[in-house]
């Protein structure tokens, strides 16, 4: 059977990204909900944070009250399920939802759990991001696909969020 891949348009050969913003979250200690049928469940309340961008309209703060519903799977993978509200410097609000995975070797994950400094190149922390806003000037976010790569510090994670071009 002949391959169709050689006939794909060049635009389908790679994905390009553009920086959207960087985000730092401050978090409360996790609440342990116990072991569910899906794995060990913990909820982390996001107490605040900030986001910054070269795009002036995408600078501001993360409002308190967001949360990350973490699921720790038996295979060592941590599943992220996060909802936040961002507020721009001009007062526009943006709903942000992302889901993703954090995983690495058992030794690296143990170091992260202890709060040790770990090089983000030693583990995988990636997320698919959805943004939603009522702001007319930021409406383009409502139909933009974004992804994030992150790093977990003891006081909360930091992410680089990218728009898929």
Buried (B, 14 or more C-beta within 10 A) or exposed (E): EEEEEEEEEEEEEEEEBEEBBBBBBBBEEEEEEEEEEEBBBBBBBBBBBBBEBEEEBBBBBBBBEBBBBBBBEEEEBBBBBBBBBBBBEEEBBBBBBBBBBBBBEEEBBEBBEEEEEBEBEEBBBBBBBBBEBEBEEBEEBBEBBBBBBBBBBEEBBBBBBBBEE
